[in-house]
Amino acid sequence: MSPLGKYYIGAAAVSVLSLWLLPSLIAWLVVIGVLGGPVVAYFMLDESQRARLRRIRGRQIGR
């Protein structure tokens, strides 16, 4: 399983557990943080870093 797939499974598990165990507002903040963190990190990258990341992911798909 790819590292990205492991992240998706982990994020889904944390989201479901937080919605089940925590009060409503706190749970939604955790879900937004878990799912929104990587998006914010990606947009903080420089354009050349984003291009490099796309090339690396493209090569890994064919494996």
Order of alpha helices (4+ residues) and beta strands (2+ residues): alpha-alpha-alpha
